[in-house]
Every structure is written in C-alpha cells, then in structure tokens.
Amino acid sequence: MKSTFAALRIRNFRLFAVGSLVSNIGTWMQRVAQDWLVLTLTGSAGALGLTTGLQFLPMLVLSPIAGVFADRYSKRKVIAVSQAVLGATAGLLGLLAITGWVAAWHVYVLAFVFGSAAAFDTPARQAFVNEMVPRDELPNAVALNSASFNLARMVGPAVAGVMIASLGSGVGATGWVILINAASYIAVLYSITLMRSADLAPVERLPRAGGQIRDGLRYVRNRPDIMLVMAIVFSAGTFGLNFQMTTALMATRVYDKGAGEYGMLGSILAVGSLAGSLLAARRAVARQRLVVGAALAFGTAVVVAGLMPSYLTFALMLPICGITALTLITGANAFVQMATDTQVRGRVMALYLAIFMGGTPVGAPLLGWVAEQYGARWTLVGGGALTIVGTLVAVAVFARTQGLTVRGMSTVPAVPVAAELVAD
C-alpha cells in the first residue's frame, strides 16, 4: 500500500494532486450537468452527440500544435492559462443557464471553446508530471493522477445528479452545478502558485524551428508498433468510450430514470476505472499484448452492457467496462510514452491524444444518430462491436506487415500516463 502512494511524499506533486482532485470533481459534475442541460433544452440524442463531438473536436485539430507548445513553453504557465480559460468558459455557461438565457447553440459554442482549452491543457499537464517527480517515481505519480481522476469520477456525477434533482431538474439547476465547476479551477491555480520552483526539474525546451509537427508525424509513421497501438485506441475512443453520452441515453430512454440515477451510473462506472488505475500503479511493464487483450475485453463488456435488461443489471456491468477501459488506456499510454524517444515525446503524445480523443467528433454524432434511428441500446452494442472489429483489423495488418504473432509483440518498461484524457 505504501508503494502505491509513494509519489505523494513529494510536496509539489502532493499540491498538484490535491488541486487536480478538486478540479476533476468539478469537471465531472459539469459533464453530467451539461448533458442534462442539452437533453432538457432539446430532448434530442443527436444534439447530445453533437455537443460531445464539438467538445472533443479541438483535440483532433489542435493537439499537434498543443504538443509543440508543451515542448516549447513553460508547462506551468500553459497549465495556468488553460485552467483560467476553462474556468471562465464554465462560469459563462453556468450564468447563462441560471438566468434562463441559455440556448442550445450557446452550449455548442462553449463546448467547443472548452475543448480548445483542454486540448492545450492535457498534454502540458501530462508532461509537467515529469518535472515534479524523479524518474523512478514517475510510474507511481502518473498512475495516482489517473486514480485521482477516477475518484473524482465516482464523486462528481453522484453529487451533480443529487444537486440537479434537488433543485428541480430544470435548466437553472444545471447552471448551479456548472458554476461549482467554474470555481473548482481555482484549486489548480492556487496549487501551482504554492509550488517551490527550486524543487522542479524543467526539461530542455524545444527551440523554434520549421517542420517540427511534420517531424513528429514522420517519426510515428516509421514506428509500426506505435501505429498499432494508436489504431486500437482510435477504434475504442471513437466507438466505445462514449459513456458520457451513452449512459445518459440508457438512463433516460431505456430505463426511464432521472438525473439522480443518471449521475449514479457515472459513479458506478468509475469504481472499475479507479480499480484499473490503482492496478496500473503497480504494473512494471507495458505490453502490446495487454493493449490488444484489454481492447477485446472492453469491446465485449460494452456489448454485454448494451444488452442488459434492467437498470440494475446495466449498473452492475459498468465497473467491468471501467476496469477494462482503464487497463486499455493505461497500457496504451504507457507503451507509446516509453517506446518514444525523449526529443519527440511531447509531439508524439499530442498526436496520440488527437487520434485517441479526436475520433469522438465522428463517433459521438454517429452514435447519436444511431440512438435516434434504432434505439439507445445500439449505441453500446454497435460501439463495442466496432471496437472489437477495429482491434482485430489493426492486429491483422500489423502482423502481416511485421511477420509477427501476438505472442511476439513488443514489451517496454511501463510509465503509465494519466487516464484523464478519457474525457477531460
């Protein structure tokens, strides 16, 4: 148990972890409130899918640029600016909802702005962990970041659901929850100001030069082992990891539940995610076999969840979805980070984020359309099946080009990256 929380002995990381936990709870509260706000304003699964897609579209478009920023500028300053923008965006949406002036197009625009700030924040935060802790503590530190994120995922949706229900389940109720998230970003900003600069170990910054984004793309293109992992996470991220939307649709459309029960589903899902994060803190190696196996297990769990006959049985499947998803995410992140040369790691990880989360703008609207045409269950059954198919195709292509079997896939020392890129 002591080794699981070893990185918390470092003061700067401990401050960062506490601030991140507060902010992550607020973020998950807003996710529930924003989804409920869209459903209240429109009653449309398509509108919910569009909102999710717009929020993650910047990750696809801006991640290559954000990776250069993370390598070129002070990560501490990039985090501070992005957190301030995130807080201001949440504050504006909350005020619009409380005053009753909010319209669906406001949510669309602000979701895009929110996603743009998050596109710069996420790679900078991941890389900043390297400056706070020594290398031998890095696996533990980033796994604890993942655990913090998923602990917040347990608390935030439940609190949001109870608040929205107790305040009348209307537009104004969602506004108060979103304002709490706006205030939560103060915790991260304050924790950064309290850090001791002398205890940080800044890495050498990337000098200005042309073609740096192309260099990162060329590097990945010449690494089929990394491309395999990216293809798998693209399939899972595009079609399977849309729980923000799919659980809302299952709760309201299939099981006829309200905001409280919907919020509880997010917390139940996070139980498995938290378990997966804590297991990652003890993992010594990262294997492609683990990524492949976890992706197939995750896709199967999602399909089974979509077939569950009742709210209770659906809820019981969600921890299995959570633990398989986090095993896939941490394994994939660990392999890509540790298999990549230090000089291009920021750009490669940003490209990884673009592929992993950038598929959501395609997958979320598509699944929203599927829900409208065929029913909410098919968002999970179809999404899980496409995850399985995408994984098998990626493995077959890789095995043919490399002349390998799954048993012969690569292994690298593990340094898992924070799983907050699932939905942050």
Backbone torsions as a table, in degrees:
resi	resn	phi	psi	omega
1	MET	NA	-38.2	-179.9
2	LYS	-61.8	-41.1	-179.0
3	SER	-68.5	-27.0	179.7
4	THR	-64.4	-31.9	-176.4
5	PHE	-114.9	24.4	-173.4
6	ALA	-59.9	-38.5	-174.7
7	ALA	-66.5	-19.2	180.0
8	LEU	-70.0	-10.1	175.1
9	ARG	-69.8	-19.4	-178.8
10	ILE	-85.3	121.7	-171.1
11	ARG	-57.6	-50.0	-176.9
12	ASN	-61.5	-41.7	178.9
13	PHE	-68.0	-37.0	179.0
14	ARG	-62.0	-43.0	176.2
15	LEU	-61.3	-45.1	-179.3
16	PHE	-62.7	-41.2	-178.3
17	ALA	-65.0	-42.0	179.7
18	VAL	-65.4	-46.7	178.9
19	GLY	-61.4	-40.7	179.9
20	SER	-66.3	-37.8	179.4
21	LEU	-61.4	-46.6	179.0
22	VAL	-60.4	-47.1	-179.1
23	SER	-64.4	-40.2	-179.7
24	ASN	-65.1	-37.1	175.5
25	ILE	-60.8	-44.6	177.5
26	GLY	-62.4	-40.2	179.8
27	THR	-61.2	-45.0	179.8
28	TRP	-69.0	-32.0	174.3
29	MET	-62.2	-43.3	-179.8
30	GLN	-66.3	-36.5	-178.8
31	ARG	-60.5	-43.8	176.9
32	VAL	-64.5	-45.9	-177.5
33	ALA	-65.1	-40.2	-179.2
34	GLN	-65.5	-42.8	178.0
35	ASP	-63.0	-43.0	179.9
36	TRP	-66.2	-36.0	177.6
37	LEU	-62.3	-46.0	-179.7
38	VAL	-63.9	-43.5	179.1
39	LEU	-65.5	-35.6	178.3
40	THR	-68.3	-39.9	-178.1
41	LEU	-74.7	-36.1	-170.5
42	THR	-118.4	-30.9	-173.6
43	GLY	65.6	19.4	-171.5
44	SER	-116.6	127.8	173.3
45	ALA	-67.2	-33.4	177.7
46	GLY	-63.1	-41.0	178.2
47	ALA	-65.2	-36.9	177.7
48	LEU	-66.1	-41.8	177.3
49	GLY	-64.8	-38.4	178.6
50	LEU	-63.9	-42.2	179.3
51	THR	-61.6	-46.4	178.5
52	THR	-61.7	-42.9	179.1
53	GLY	-62.3	-43.2	179.5
54	LEU	-64.8	-34.5	-179.2
55	GLN	-69.2	-30.1	-178.1
56	PHE	-101.3	-8.0	178.1
57	LEU	-58.2	-42.7	178.5
58	PRO	-58.6	-28.8	178.0
59	MET	-62.5	-34.9	178.1
60	LEU	-73.6	-42.8	-172.8
61	VAL	-81.0	-40.7	-169.1
62	LEU	-100.1	-13.0	-175.0
63	SER	-57.7	-41.7	177.7
64	PRO	-58.9	-40.3	177.2
65	ILE	-68.5	-41.3	179.9
66	ALA	-61.8	-34.2	177.1
67	GLY	-63.9	-40.5	175.8
68	VAL	-64.0	-41.8	177.2
69	PHE	-58.9	-43.6	-178.8
70	ALA	-64.1	-31.6	178.7
71	ASP	-83.8	-24.7	-169.8
72	ARG	-98.5	-34.7	-172.5
73	TYR	-114.1	169.3	177.4
74	SER	-60.9	120.2	-178.6
75	LYS	-64.8	-33.4	179.0
76	ARG	-61.5	-42.0	179.8
77	LYS	-72.8	-38.4	177.6
78	VAL	-61.0	-42.1	178.3
79	ILE	-63.2	-44.6	-178.3
80	ALA	-60.9	-45.9	-178.8
81	VAL	-66.3	-45.9	-178.1
82	SER	-65.1	-38.5	178.1
83	GLN	-65.1	-37.9	177.4
84	ALA	-64.1	-40.9	178.4
85	VAL	-66.3	-42.1	177.7
86	LEU	-59.5	-44.2	179.6
87	GLY	-64.6	-42.0	-179.6
88	ALA	-65.9	-39.6	179.9
89	THR	-65.0	-45.1	177.8
90	ALA	-63.2	-39.8	179.2
91	GLY	-61.7	-41.2	179.9
92	LEU	-65.5	-45.0	179.2
93	LEU	-62.7	-41.4	178.7
94	GLY	-61.8	-43.9	179.1
95	LEU	-64.7	-40.0	177.8
96	LEU	-61.7	-38.9	-179.3
97	ALA	-71.2	-42.4	-178.7
98	ILE	-64.1	-40.4	-179.0
99	THR	-77.6	-11.1	-179.2
100	GLY	82.2	6.7	-179.6
101	TRP	-85.5	-8.2	-172.5
102	VAL	-68.2	141.3	173.1
103	ALA	-128.4	165.0	-176.8
104	ALA	-58.1	-37.4	-177.5
105	TRP	-67.2	-28.8	174.3
106	HIS	-61.0	-44.6	-179.1
107	VAL	-63.6	-41.3	179.8
108	TYR	-60.1	-48.9	-176.8
109	VAL	-64.0	-47.3	-176.6
110	LEU	-70.2	-30.5	174.5
111	ALA	-63.3	-38.6	178.0
112	PHE	-67.0	-43.5	178.1
113	VAL	-63.1	-43.2	178.9
114	PHE	-59.5	-44.9	179.3
115	GLY	-65.6	-32.5	178.9
116	SER	-64.9	-45.1	178.3
117	ALA	-64.7	-39.8	179.5
118	ALA	-65.3	-30.9	179.4
119	ALA	-62.5	-33.5	177.2
120	PHE	-85.0	-32.1	-175.9
121	ASP	-70.6	-42.3	-171.0
122	THR	-64.1	-52.2	179.3
123	PRO	-65.4	-33.5	178.3
124	ALA	-65.4	-41.9	179.2
125	ARG	-66.0	-40.4	178.6
126	GLN	-62.4	-45.9	-178.7
127	ALA	-69.7	-29.2	-177.1
128	PHE	-65.1	-28.4	178.1
129	VAL	-58.0	-35.1	179.0
130	ASN	-62.3	-26.6	-178.6
131	GLU	-86.7	-17.9	-176.7
132	MET	-91.6	-30.1	-173.7
133	VAL	-126.5	151.5	175.1
134	PRO	-68.4	161.5	-173.8
135	ARG	-58.8	-36.5	-177.6
136	ASP	-70.9	-17.3	176.9
137	GLU	-98.0	-3.9	-173.7
138	LEU	-62.6	-45.7	179.0
139	PRO	-56.1	-42.8	-178.9
140	ASN	-67.2	-40.2	-177.1
141	ALA	-64.6	-46.2	-177.7
142	VAL	-72.5	-30.4	174.7
143	ALA	-68.3	-36.5	176.0
144	LEU	-67.0	-34.3	173.1
145	ASN	-59.3	-42.1	178.1
146	SER	-64.2	-42.5	178.9
147	ALA	-63.3	-40.9	177.1
148	SER	-59.9	-44.3	-179.8
149	PHE	-60.6	-41.3	-177.0
150	ASN	-81.7	-25.5	169.6
151	LEU	-63.8	-43.0	175.6
152	ALA	-62.3	-33.4	179.4
153	ARG	-68.0	-26.5	175.2
154	MET	-76.3	-41.8	-174.1
155	VAL	-81.3	-47.8	-171.5
156	GLY	-57.7	-54.2	-179.1
157	PRO	-60.8	-38.4	-179.9
158	ALA	-64.9	-45.1	179.2
159	VAL	-63.6	-42.9	179.9
160	ALA	-62.5	-44.4	-179.8
161	GLY	-61.4	-43.6	178.7
162	VAL	-64.6	-43.3	-180.0
163	MET	-62.6	-46.9	-178.6
164	ILE	-62.0	-43.4	-179.8
165	ALA	-65.2	-42.2	-177.6
166	SER	-70.6	-23.9	179.5
167	LEU	-94.8	9.6	173.2
168	GLY	105.8	-2.5	176.0
169	SER	63.4	17.6	-179.6
170	GLY	-99.1	-170.9	-178.7
171	VAL	-61.0	-45.1	-179.1
172	GLY	-61.1	-36.0	179.8
173	ALA	-62.6	-41.0	178.5
174	THR	-64.9	-33.6	-179.5
175	GLY	-61.6	-41.4	179.6
176	TRP	-65.2	-38.1	178.1
177	VAL	-65.2	-42.7	-179.7
178	ILE	-65.7	-35.1	176.9
179	LEU	-64.8	-34.1	175.7
180	ILE	-61.6	-40.6	176.5
181	ASN	-62.8	-41.8	178.7
182	ALA	-56.2	-41.4	179.6
183	ALA	-70.9	-26.6	-175.2
184	SER	-67.3	-22.1	-179.8
185	TYR	-69.3	-18.3	175.8
186	ILE	-60.5	-32.5	-178.3
187	ALA	-62.7	-42.4	179.2
188	VAL	-67.4	-45.2	-179.9
189	LEU	-60.3	-41.1	-179.6
190	TYR	-67.9	-41.0	-179.5
191	SER	-63.7	-35.7	179.4
192	ILE	-66.8	-38.7	-179.8
193	THR	-68.5	-27.1	-179.0
194	LEU	-82.0	-10.5	-177.2
195	MET	-68.1	148.3	175.8
196	ARG	-88.4	115.1	-178.2
197	SER	-62.2	-33.2	-178.5
198	ALA	-65.5	-22.4	-178.8
199	ASP	-89.0	-6.3	178.5
200	LEU	-84.8	155.5	178.8
201	ALA	-126.3	77.0	-177.6
202	PRO	-60.4	138.5	176.7
203	VAL	-83.8	161.4	179.7
204	GLU	-63.1	130.3	-176.1
205	ARG	-80.6	150.3	179.9
206	LEU	-73.4	124.1	178.2
207	PRO	-72.1	158.8	176.7
208	ARG	-67.5	132.5	178.5
209	ALA	-166.5	158.3	179.1
210	GLY	-81.8	154.8	173.2
211	GLY	74.7	17.3	-175.7
212	GLN	-71.5	-34.0	175.8
213	ILE	-67.8	-42.1	178.4
214	ARG	-62.4	-35.9	178.0
215	ASP	-60.3	-42.0	178.3
216	GLY	-64.5	-42.8	178.2
217	LEU	-63.5	-41.0	-179.7
218	ARG	-65.1	-38.8	179.8
219	TYR	-61.5	-46.6	-178.9
220	VAL	-66.7	-39.5	-179.5
221	ARG	-60.6	-29.6	-179.8
222	ASN	-90.5	6.5	179.2
223	ARG	-122.0	85.6	-178.2
224	PRO	-61.8	-26.8	178.0
225	ASP	-65.6	-40.6	177.1
226	ILE	-70.5	-38.6	179.6
227	MET	-62.8	-35.7	176.9
228	LEU	-59.7	-49.2	-178.4
229	VAL	-63.7	-40.2	178.8
230	MET	-64.5	-37.6	178.1
231	ALA	-64.5	-38.8	179.6
232	ILE	-66.5	-46.7	-178.3
233	VAL	-70.0	-26.2	174.1
234	PHE	-63.5	-44.9	179.1
235	SER	-61.9	-46.4	-179.0
236	ALA	-67.9	-43.8	-178.1
237	GLY	-67.7	-34.6	-178.1
238	THR	-75.9	-42.7	-170.3
239	PHE	-112.0	-27.0	-173.5
240	GLY	-104.3	-36.8	-173.3
241	LEU	-92.5	59.3	178.1
242	ASN	-120.9	38.6	-174.4
243	PHE	-63.8	-27.3	177.0
244	GLN	-54.9	-37.9	-179.3
245	MET	-93.2	-45.8	-172.0
246	THR	-66.9	-37.3	178.4
247	THR	-68.7	-33.7	175.9
248	ALA	-62.9	-43.2	-179.3
249	LEU	-68.8	-40.8	179.1
250	MET	-64.9	-42.4	-178.6
251	ALA	-64.5	-43.9	-173.8
252	THR	-87.9	-42.0	-172.6
253	ARG	-87.2	-36.1	-174.9
254	VAL	-95.4	-46.0	-173.4
255	TYR	-103.5	-1.3	175.1
256	ASP	55.4	48.9	-179.5
257	LYS	-107.0	169.6	-178.4
258	GLY	-104.2	-165.4	-174.8
259	ALA	-63.4	-38.3	-178.7
260	GLY	-63.3	-45.4	179.6
261	GLU	-68.3	-36.2	176.9
262	TYR	-63.4	-46.1	178.4
263	GLY	-60.3	-36.5	179.9
264	MET	-64.9	-33.5	178.9
265	LEU	-61.1	-40.0	177.8
266	GLY	-61.7	-39.2	178.9
267	SER	-68.9	-39.2	179.2
268	ILE	-65.5	-42.2	176.5
269	LEU	-58.3	-38.7	-176.7
270	ALA	-70.1	-19.8	176.7
271	VAL	-59.7	-47.7	177.3
272	GLY	-67.3	-37.6	179.2
273	SER	-63.5	-41.4	178.5
274	LEU	-64.1	-41.4	177.7
275	ALA	-61.8	-42.5	177.7
276	GLY	-63.0	-37.6	179.3
277	SER	-65.3	-43.2	-179.0
278	LEU	-69.2	-34.0	174.3
279	LEU	-65.1	-36.3	179.4
280	ALA	-64.4	-28.0	-179.6
281	ALA	-64.5	-20.6	-178.5
282	ARG	-106.2	-0.7	-176.2
283	ARG	-77.6	130.9	-174.3
284	ALA	-94.1	-24.9	-176.4
285	VAL	-134.8	159.7	176.2
286	ALA	-118.9	123.0	-176.4
287	ARG	-118.8	142.7	172.0
288	GLN	-62.7	-34.4	178.2
289	ARG	-59.3	-38.1	178.2
290	LEU	-63.8	-42.2	180.0
291	VAL	-63.0	-45.7	-179.6
292	VAL	-63.2	-48.8	-179.2
293	GLY	-62.8	-41.7	-180.0
294	ALA	-66.5	-37.5	179.3
295	ALA	-64.6	-42.7	178.8
296	LEU	-66.4	-40.6	178.0
297	ALA	-65.7	-40.2	179.5
298	PHE	-64.3	-48.2	179.5
299	GLY	-58.3	-41.0	178.5
300	THR	-64.4	-43.1	179.7
301	ALA	-62.6	-38.6	179.8
302	VAL	-66.2	-42.1	177.6
303	VAL	-60.8	-46.5	-179.3
304	VAL	-62.6	-40.6	179.0
305	ALA	-60.1	-40.2	-179.8
306	GLY	-65.7	-19.0	-178.8
307	LEU	-96.0	-2.2	-175.6
308	MET	-64.3	135.6	-173.3
309	PRO	-80.0	-18.3	-175.5
310	SER	-138.5	165.1	177.7
311	TYR	-59.0	-40.9	-177.9
312	LEU	-65.2	-48.1	-179.1
313	THR	-66.8	-34.3	175.7
314	PHE	-63.3	-45.0	179.3
315	ALA	-61.8	-36.8	-179.5
316	LEU	-68.6	-25.2	178.2
317	MET	-79.6	-23.5	-172.6
318	LEU	-63.5	-39.3	176.1
319	PRO	-60.2	-32.8	176.9
320	ILE	-67.3	-40.8	174.7
321	CYS	-60.1	-41.1	-177.3
322	GLY	-66.0	-46.1	-176.1
323	ILE	-71.2	-36.3	177.0
324	THR	-70.3	-36.6	177.9
325	ALA	-63.8	-45.5	-178.1
326	LEU	-70.7	-32.0	174.3
327	THR	-63.6	-42.9	176.8
328	LEU	-62.7	-48.7	-174.7
329	ILE	-65.2	-50.0	-177.8
330	THR	-67.5	-37.4	177.8
331	GLY	-64.7	-43.7	179.8
332	ALA	-66.0	-46.0	179.6
333	ASN	-61.5	-42.2	-179.3
334	ALA	-63.1	-44.8	-178.2
335	PHE	-62.8	-46.5	-177.5
336	VAL	-64.3	-44.1	-177.0
337	GLN	-65.3	-45.6	-174.9
338	MET	-80.0	-18.4	177.4
339	ALA	-87.9	-4.7	-174.4
340	THR	-101.1	140.1	176.1
341	ASP	-64.3	145.6	-176.1
342	THR	-57.5	-37.5	-173.7
343	GLN	-64.8	-24.9	-176.9
344	VAL	-119.4	10.7	-172.6
345	ARG	-61.9	-41.9	-179.3
346	GLY	-61.0	-43.7	-179.0
347	ARG	-70.9	-38.3	179.2
348	VAL	-67.1	-41.6	179.2
349	MET	-67.3	-34.5	176.0
350	ALA	-66.1	-39.9	176.4
351	LEU	-64.7	-38.9	176.2
352	TYR	-59.1	-44.7	178.3
353	LEU	-62.2	-40.8	179.8
354	ALA	-61.1	-41.1	-179.3
355	ILE	-73.4	-42.4	-176.4
356	PHE	-67.7	-50.8	-175.6
357	MET	-96.7	-18.7	-178.1
358	GLY	-70.3	-17.6	176.7
359	GLY	-73.7	-17.3	-178.4
360	THR	-60.1	-40.1	177.2
361	PRO	-59.8	-22.3	175.7
362	VAL	-89.2	-48.1	-174.4
363	GLY	-69.2	-42.2	-175.8
364	ALA	-63.6	-51.1	176.6
365	PRO	-61.4	-36.3	178.6
366	LEU	-63.2	-44.7	178.7
367	LEU	-68.2	-33.2	174.4
368	GLY	-61.8	-41.1	177.3
369	TRP	-65.4	-41.2	178.4
370	VAL	-60.0	-42.3	179.7
371	ALA	-62.7	-40.0	179.7
372	GLU	-66.9	-38.2	-173.5
373	GLN	-87.0	-38.5	-170.2
374	TYR	-122.8	-10.1	180.0
375	GLY	111.5	155.1	-173.5
376	ALA	-64.5	-31.4	-178.5
377	ARG	-57.5	-35.3	-175.3
378	TRP	-72.4	-14.5	174.2
379	THR	-66.7	-32.4	178.4
380	LEU	-88.3	-46.0	-178.9
381	VAL	-62.3	-47.8	179.6
382	GLY	-68.4	-41.1	-179.7
383	GLY	-63.5	-42.6	178.3
384	GLY	-66.3	-40.6	179.7
385	ALA	-64.4	-41.2	179.0
386	LEU	-67.3	-32.2	174.7
387	THR	-62.5	-44.1	179.1
388	ILE	-64.1	-47.0	-178.7
389	VAL	-62.6	-45.1	179.9
390	GLY	-60.7	-39.3	178.7
391	THR	-65.6	-45.6	-178.9
392	LEU	-64.9	-39.5	178.2
393	VAL	-64.7	-44.6	-179.7
394	ALA	-60.9	-43.3	179.5
395	VAL	-64.9	-41.5	-179.2
396	ALA	-63.8	-42.8	179.3
397	VAL	-64.9	-44.9	180.0
398	PHE	-62.4	-45.5	-178.1
399	ALA	-63.1	-38.4	-179.6
400	ARG	-68.5	-43.8	-177.1
401	THR	-72.3	-29.4	-176.4
402	GLN	-102.5	-9.7	-178.9
403	GLY	66.3	36.0	-176.6
404	LEU	-119.1	161.5	167.7
405	THR	-103.5	169.4	177.2
406	VAL	-58.1	-35.2	-179.6
407	ARG	-63.1	-26.7	-177.3
408	GLY	-92.1	10.4	-177.8
409	MET	-71.9	162.1	-169.3
410	SER	-73.2	156.3	171.9
411	THR	-130.6	136.1	175.8
412	VAL	-134.9	156.4	175.1
413	PRO	-57.8	140.9	-172.2
414	ALA	-93.0	130.6	164.4
415	VAL	-134.1	85.1	-174.6
416	PRO	-64.8	139.3	178.8
417	VAL	-90.5	152.8	-176.2
418	ALA	-56.2	136.5	-177.0
419	ALA	-80.7	5.5	179.2
420	GLU	-62.1	-14.8	177.1
421	LEU	-70.6	-2.8	173.9
422	VAL	-61.1	-42.4	-171.8
423	ALA	-148.1	0.5	-173.6
424	ASP	-74.9	NA	NA
